[in-house]
Amino acid sequence: MIKTQRVVSLAGAGLIAAAAVTTVQAEIEIDSVAGFDIGFSGLVQFDYNHFDDDRIDYSNDEDLRRAELNLSGDSDRFSWKIGYDTAGEKYLDNNIAFSAAGTKITLGQFKQPNSLEELSSTKNNDFIAKAMATNAFAVSRRLGGSAMLGDDNWTVTASLFDGELTAGSDAGSGAAARVTFAPLMEEGRFVHLGLSAVTSDLPGDSIRLRLRPNADLADVRPIDTGAIDAADDQQTYGVEGIWASGPFKVQGEYLTSTVQRDGPRDDFSGDAWYLSAMWNITGETWNYRSGVIRTPGPEQPASGMWQAGLRYDRADFDDVGIAGGTMRAVTAGVNYYWRSNWKLAANWVRAESRRAGLTDEPDILELRAQFFW
């Protein structure tokens, strides 16, 4: 009952806010203080997952997936961000950055330079659940510092990081690097290529890798390595690419990760990849700058923007006597952006997992209502 009341209250607040800013996509400008333009932005997502079970029993569920609040300031050279997700009870970007002549220095908590999908804005992800490769191996927000050199069509980024601001998080120190290049970059048409590498210590000398069946609200993770002990550090390497032309986009990533173990135990290696295709039915194209893709708003606000997409992805957690399992999934989705700030999404997922000789093949219906400003 408490959970339901909380969701209803937040949904009501979102409706009230929407009535005021349904045609405004950018953050709300508050004031200019000490040379900084202060802005306020937010993101609310409500999800529903329905499972047509096979061998494993899943529970249908609905939940407030995200309720993010962000305050930011921008000047000619400096910028800062303060963010918190009240639904996930975790800190988001909390940092200060300096930019000049193709260089950007960032200090604080921020997304580490790895995984194309992880670095893309959550509100504009093509599908409701991120791909297995992203969920398994991407390093998201950590405390540290980074330096980026680049221009619109190329970037070189290096970062040193440690834990997280959120209390109770168990994350080790490490380093990350990412290089991107766009050999073709025209209006409405581009090609993106990227490489990334991350190495990090493992607190407690242990790590556990497991995945849901491309459904964020699933209460079971069908592939699971269990605790991998005597684990010293983890090294992850990624390859990424995009081809976009007009309303069409093809995107893919491959991530491979090795857990280095002490003593006579063999190192463990796992990998995951995805390939997706998107079509903006209403004709809009994507924007691209400095190694990050951006989804546009509707060209005709009165009619909104429609998208259709298809994704195939796969993960493999079987190696050196550890039967973590394998999983593959096909996801078909439709997105509707209404008046820039509202997004409705529907996904159908067919997942197939195999672990220790047992197979499970659920069908999943996923729905999302989203409001952002």
Order of alpha helices (4+ residues) and beta strands (2+ residues): alpha-beta-beta-beta-beta-beta-beta-beta-alpha-alpha-beta-beta-beta-beta-beta-beta-beta-beta-beta-beta-beta-beta-beta-beta-beta-beta
